[in-house]
């Protein structure tokens, strides 16, 4: 068996991306779970059969996937949740998702070859208003980490001493720990903690937590919670590989994480690639998302792709930036990145067949650029028409994909539909705060007149 073409960092990043596949579909929760499980059967061995898709036996991974990722077995999940909106109506999308895989031998660059588990957490689903409002944007209140109980918590005033996480991060961890692997999935009817408690791994076994975007904040926080709860004591090595994440908490929390998770285990050798550090949040410097929620970084997002030449677009982006800064400031806690490594982004002028104007003339230009920087630049962008291939900051090119085959009741979401959904979410957020923004604008204009 030849070694996989991707190194361990890239394999883990690729698996985080596979958790996001659930975000590409609409349907009811059980249908979405079956769709994700069916999709994973292309990449991993021993995925339980999805009978409605005429699968009879556990999966054997496709050779093209194995050639890049190596041999991995699905051992828990996938599990996902479809939330309900404020009216009690199901969202029709996967709001959070999670799965666990295992390999008997992973060659860690600069380190040993170890049996390894990977806990892959899904990113923000662009179609999920719940994700946006309840997890991503819920930063005006904070939760004390020293007393945090995922099953029963509430925000409290920031005391300036203890480590704190955002209310959104606290909510996300609570949801992940409450997920159960379904009857027809791997390790059925267990939570992640129950699954981990039932393992008896060989000495030296590694466990890696990974996730992109929202999960770039949730994965280090979940790993720290489980480590402090002694759920990971059986593992010889615990690592985290978060990417493109906003800040999960403030300065004391970032310092706590950094102290518990150094960039390399003892004796391992540092590698030369900018993406090759464990326990480090890797982020594209042209990606808006990881600029949240540090105030100095938020102050760059309105003009990150250049000064918008139209009054309306500039006004919307300035309003978005101001509201983000206001929300970040409300608790009094200084949101701070965990140890991190920036990666050099590159402005793109098209997304598929759609032209992107730079600087952005419209909000659509801004969001298309944001989407390319937040996803495509990490994964690589295939050549299209006259546009050459762009190698990604972590993966050279996207992982191979099977032909789309949908579970009955599931519909696929196009990239354009996702972009338009993001624009709707952002405009809705701006509109809901429009009066406050206008009051501030009047005050600033009065001061300027004086």
C-alpha positions in Angstrom: 0.0 0.0 0.0 1.5 3.3 -1.0 1.5 6.2 1.4 -1.3 8.8 0.9 -0.4 11.9 -1.1 -1.6 14.2 1.7 0.3 14.6 4.9 -1.4 14.3 8.3 -2.2 18.0 8.5 -3.9 17.9 5.1 -5.7 14.6 5.8 -7.2 16.1 9.0 -8.2 19.3 7.3 -9.8 17.3 4.5 -11.9 15.4 7.0 -13.1 18.6 8.6 -14.3 19.7 5.1 -16.2 16.4 4.7 -18.2 17.2 7.9 -19.3 20.3 6.1 -21.0 18.3 3.3 -24.2 18.3 5.3 -24.4 22.0 4.7 -24.8 21.5 1.0 -28.3 20.0 1.3 -31.8 20.9 2.3 -34.2 18.3 3.9 -35.4 16.9 7.2 -32.9 16.0 9.9 -33.0 12.2 9.4 -32.7 12.6 5.6 -29.7 15.0 6.0 -28.1 12.5 8.3 -28.5 9.7 5.8 -27.2 11.9 3.1 -24.0 12.7 5.1 -23.5 9.1 6.0 -23.9 8.1 2.3 -21.4 10.7 1.2 -18.9 9.6 3.8 -19.0 6.0 2.5 -17.0 7.2 -0.6 -14.1 8.3 1.7 -14.1 5.9 4.6 -14.3 2.1 5.3 -16.9 0.5 7.4 -19.5 3.2 7.1 -22.8 1.4 7.9 -25.0 1.0 4.9 -27.7 3.5 4.1 -30.4 1.1 3.1 -32.6 3.6 1.4 -29.7 4.2 -1.0 -29.5 0.4 -1.8 -26.3 -0.1 0.2 -26.3 -3.6 1.7 -22.9 -3.9 3.5 -20.5 -1.5 5.2 -18.5 0.6 2.8 -15.1 0.2 1.3 -13.5 3.6 0.5 -13.1 4.6 -3.1 -9.4 4.1 -4.2 -9.1 7.7 -5.4 -10.0 8.9 -1.9 -7.7 6.4 -0.2 -4.8 7.5 -2.4 -5.1 11.0 -0.9 -6.5 10.5 2.6 -5.2 7.0 3.4 -7.2 4.2 5.0 -9.7 5.4 7.6 -12.7 3.6 9.3 -15.8 5.5 10.5 -16.2 4.6 14.1 -18.9 7.0 15.5 -21.7 8.9 13.8 -22.2 10.8 11.7 -24.6 12.7 13.9 -26.3 16.0 13.1 -29.1 18.2 14.4 -31.8 20.1 12.6 -32.9 22.9 15.0 -36.2 24.7 15.2 -36.7 28.4 14.6 -38.4 30.7 17.1 -41.8 29.6 15.8 -41.0 25.9 16.5 -40.6 25.1 12.8 -37.7 22.8 11.8 -35.0 24.7 9.9 -34.8 22.2 7.1 -31.0 22.2 7.2 -28.1 20.6 9.2 -27.3 23.1 11.9 -24.4 21.2 13.5 -22.7 17.9 12.5 -20.0 15.6 13.9 -18.3 12.3 13.2 -15.3 10.3 14.3 -12.9 8.1 12.2 -9.9 6.0 13.0 -6.7 4.9 11.2 -4.3 2.2 12.5 -1.2 4.1 11.3 -0.8 7.8 10.7 2.6 9.2 9.8 2.9 12.5 11.6 5.4 14.9 10.0 8.3 15.3 12.4 6.8 12.8 14.7 6.0 9.1 15.0 3.5 6.9 13.2 0.5 6.3 15.5 -2.9 4.9 15.6 -5.2 7.9 15.4 -8.8 9.0 15.9 -10.1 12.2 14.3 -13.1 14.1 15.6 -14.4 16.2 12.7 -16.8 19.0 13.4 -18.9 20.8 10.8 -18.5 24.5 10.0 -21.2 27.1 9.8 -24.0 26.1 7.5 -24.6 29.2 5.3 -28.2 28.3 5.1 -28.7 28.0 8.9 -30.0 31.2 10.4 -29.7 29.3 13.8 -25.9 29.0 13.2 -25.5 32.6 12.4 -27.6 34.0 15.2 -27.2 31.5 18.0 -23.6 30.4 17.5 -21.6 32.7 15.2 -22.9 36.2 16.2 -23.8 35.5 19.8 -20.7 37.3 21.3 -22.3 40.2 23.2 -22.5 37.9 26.3 -19.9 35.7 27.8 -19.9 32.5 29.9 -17.4 31.8 32.7 -15.3 28.8 31.7 -14.4 27.9 35.3 -18.0 27.1 36.1 -19.2 26.1 32.6 -21.6 23.2 32.5 -22.6 22.4 28.9 -26.0 21.0 30.0 -26.9 24.0 32.1 -25.2 27.3 31.7 -26.0 31.0 31.5 -24.1 34.2 30.7 -22.5 36.1 33.5 -20.8 39.5 33.8 -17.1 39.5 32.9 -15.0 39.7 36.0 -11.7 40.5 34.3 -9.9 37.5 35.8 -11.3 34.2 34.9 -11.3 32.7 31.4 -14.5 33.3 29.5 -16.0 32.0 26.2 -18.7 33.7 24.1 -22.3 32.6 24.6 -22.3 31.3 21.0 -19.3 29.1 21.7 -20.9 27.8 24.9 -24.0 27.0 23.0 -22.1 25.2 20.2 -20.2 22.9 22.7 -23.5 22.1 24.5 -25.0 21.0 21.2 -22.1 18.9 20.1 -21.9 17.1 23.5 -25.6 16.4 23.3 -25.5 14.7 19.8 -26.1 11.0 19.7 -25.0 8.7 16.9 -28.3 7.4 15.3 -29.5 3.8 15.3 -28.2 3.2 11.7 -24.8 5.0 12.2 -21.5 3.8 13.7 -21.5 3.2 17.5 -25.3 3.9 17.6 -27.1 5.5 20.5 -24.0 7.0 22.2 -22.8 10.5 22.7 -19.2 11.4 21.9 -18.3 11.3 25.6 -19.9 7.9 26.0 -18.0 6.6 22.9 -14.7 7.9 24.2 -15.3 6.3 27.6 -15.9 2.9 26.0 -12.5 3.0 24.1 -9.4 1.2 25.3 -6.8 2.6 22.9 -3.3 1.3 22.6 -0.7 3.3 24.5 0.4 6.3 22.4 -2.8 6.5 20.4 -3.5 10.0 19.1 -6.8 11.9 19.0 -7.2 15.0 16.8 -10.0 17.5 16.8 -10.6 19.5 13.7 -13.0 22.0 12.2 -13.3 25.0 9.9 -15.0 28.4 10.4 -17.5 28.0 13.3 -15.8 24.7 14.1 -12.4 26.5 14.1 -13.7 28.0 17.3 -15.6 24.9 18.5 -12.9 22.3 17.9 -10.2 23.8 20.3 -12.9 24.5 22.9 -14.3 21.0 22.8 -10.8 19.5 23.0 -10.0 21.7 26.0 -13.3 20.8 27.7 -12.8 17.1 27.3 -9.2 17.3 28.3 -10.0 19.1 31.6 -12.9 16.7 32.1 -10.4 13.8 31.9 -12.2 12.2 29.0 -9.0 12.1 27.0 -6.7 10.6 29.6 -6.5 7.2 27.7 -4.8 8.9 24.7 -1.1 9.4 24.5 -1.3 12.5 22.2 -4.2 15.0 21.9 -4.0 17.5 19.1 -6.2 20.2 17.6 -6.2 21.5 14.0 -8.6 24.4 13.7 -8.8 26.6 10.6 -10.5 29.9 9.7 -12.1 30.2 13.1 -13.3 33.2 15.0 -12.2 33.7 18.5 -13.9 31.3 21.0 -13.1 33.4 24.0 -11.1 36.2 25.5 -7.5 36.6 26.6 -7.4 34.4 29.7 -9.2 31.6 27.8 -6.7 31.9 24.9 -3.8 31.7 27.4 -5.4 28.7 29.1 -5.7 26.8 25.7 -2.2 27.7 24.7 -0.8 26.4 28.0 -2.6 23.1 27.7 -1.9 22.6 23.9 1.6 23.5 22.9 2.2 23.6 19.1 4.2 20.4 19.1 4.3 17.3 21.5 7.7 16.8 23.2 10.3 15.4 20.8 8.4 16.2 17.6 10.2 18.3 15.0 8.7 21.6 13.6 8.0 21.4 9.9 8.6 24.1 7.3 5.1 24.5 5.8 3.1 27.5 7.1 0.1 25.2 7.6 2.1 22.6 9.5 1.6 23.3 13.2 -0.7 21.5 15.6 -2.9 23.2 18.2 -2.7 26.4 16.0 -5.5 28.2 14.3 -4.5 28.6 10.7 -6.2 31.4 8.8 -6.1 33.1 5.4 -5.3 36.8 5.9 -7.9 37.8 3.3 -10.6 35.7 5.0 -13.1 37.9 6.9 -14.3 35.2 9.4 -11.1 34.7 11.4 -11.0 38.5 11.9 -13.8 38.1 14.4 -14.0 38.9 17.2 -10.8 40.8 18.0 -11.7 44.5 17.8 -8.6 45.6 16.1 -9.0 42.9 13.4 -12.7 43.7 13.0 -11.7 47.2 12.1 -10.2 45.9 8.9 -13.2 44.0 7.4 -15.1 46.9 5.6 -12.1 47.5 3.4 -10.3 44.2 3.4 -10.9 43.8 -0.4 -10.4 47.6 -1.1 -12.6 50.6 -0.5 -16.0 50.0 -2.1 -16.5 52.7 -4.7 -20.3 53.0 -4.4 -21.9 54.8 -1.5 -24.5 52.1 -0.7 -22.0 49.2 -0.6 -19.5 51.2 1.5 -22.3 52.1 3.8 -23.5 48.5 4.2 -19.9 47.3 4.9 -19.2 50.1 7.4 -22.5 49.3 9.2 -21.6 45.6 9.3 -18.1 46.4 10.7 -19.5 48.8 13.3 -22.1 46.3 14.5 -19.5 43.6 14.7 -17.3 45.8 16.8 -20.2 46.9 19.0 -21.2 43.3 19.7 -17.7 42.3 20.4 -17.3 45.2 22.9 -20.5 44.8 24.9 -19.4 42.2 27.4 -16.2 44.0 28.3 -14.1 41.0 27.5 -11.2 41.3 25.0 -11.7 38.6 22.5 -8.3 37.1 21.6 -7.1 34.5 19.1 -5.6 31.3 20.4 -2.1 30.6 19.1 -2.4 31.1 15.4 -0.6 31.2 12.0 -1.7 33.5 9.1 -1.6 32.2 5.6 -1.0 34.5 2.5 -4.3 35.0 0.7 -4.7 36.1 -2.9 -7.6 38.1 -4.3 -9.6 36.3 -6.9 -11.5 37.9 -9.7 -14.1 35.2 -10.4 -16.0 32.4 -8.7 -16.8 29.7 -11.3 -18.4 31.6 -14.2 -19.2 34.7 -12.1 -17.0 37.7 -12.2 -16.0 39.4 -8.9 -15.2 43.1 -9.0 -12.4 44.3 -6.8 -12.8 46.6 -4.9 -16.3 45.3 -4.4 -18.9 47.4 -6.2 -21.8 45.5 -4.7 -22.4 43.5 -1.5 -22.6 40.5 -3.8 -19.0 41.2 -5.0 -17.9 41.3 -1.3 -19.6 38.1 -0.3 -18.4 36.2 -3.4 -14.8 37.2 -2.6 -15.4 36.4 1.1 -16.7 32.9 0.1 -13.8 32.2 -2.1 -11.3 33.3 0.5 -13.1 31.4 3.3 -13.4 28.1 1.4 -11.7 28.0 -2.0 -8.4 29.4 -1.0 -7.9 26.8 1.7 -8.9 23.9 -0.5 -7.6 24.9 -3.9 -9.6 26.1 -6.9 -9.7 23.9 -10.0 -9.0 25.5 -13.4 -12.2 26.7 -15.1 -12.4 28.1 -18.6 -9.7 30.7 -19.0 -9.0 30.8 -15.3 -6.0 28.8 -14.2 -5.8 26.4 -11.3 -5.1 28.0 -7.9 -3.4 25.8 -5.4 -4.9 26.0 -1.9 -3.2 27.2 1.3 -3.6 23.8 2.9 -4.9 21.3 0.2 -3.4 21.7 -3.3 -6.8 20.9 -4.8 -10.2 19.8 -3.5 -10.7 16.2 -2.5 -12.2 14.0 -5.2 -16.0 13.9 -5.2 -18.4 11.2 -6.2 -21.3 11.8 -8.6 -24.1 13.4 -6.6 -26.8 10.9 -5.6 -29.5 12.3 -3.3 -31.4 10.6 -0.5 -35.1 10.9 -1.3 -36.4 14.2 0.1 -33.0 15.9 0.0 -32.2 18.7 -2.4 -28.7 20.0 -3.2 -27.8 23.7 -2.6 -25.8 25.4 -5.3 -22.9 27.7 -4.5 -24.9 30.7 -5.9 -27.8 29.8 -3.6 -25.4 29.7 -0.6 -23.9 33.1 -1.5 -27.4 34.7 -1.8 -28.4 33.1 1.5 -25.3 34.7 3.2 -26.2 38.1 1.7 -29.7 37.7 3.0 -28.4 36.9 6.5 -26.0 39.8 6.6 -28.6 42.3 5.2 -31.1 41.0 7.8 -28.6 41.5 10.6 -27.8 45.0 9.4 -31.5 45.8 9.0 -32.3 44.6 12.5 -29.8 47.0 13.9 -30.4 49.8 11.4 -31.9 52.3 13.8 -28.9 52.0 16.1 -26.5 52.5 13.2 -28.5 55.5 11.9 -28.4 57.2 15.3 -24.6 56.7 15.4 -24.3 58.1 11.9 -26.4 61.2 12.8 -24.1 61.8 15.9 -21.0 61.4 13.8 -22.3 63.8 11.1 -23.3 66.4 13.7 -19.8 66.2 15.2 -18.3 66.6 11.7 -20.5 69.6 11.0 -19.3 71.3 14.2 
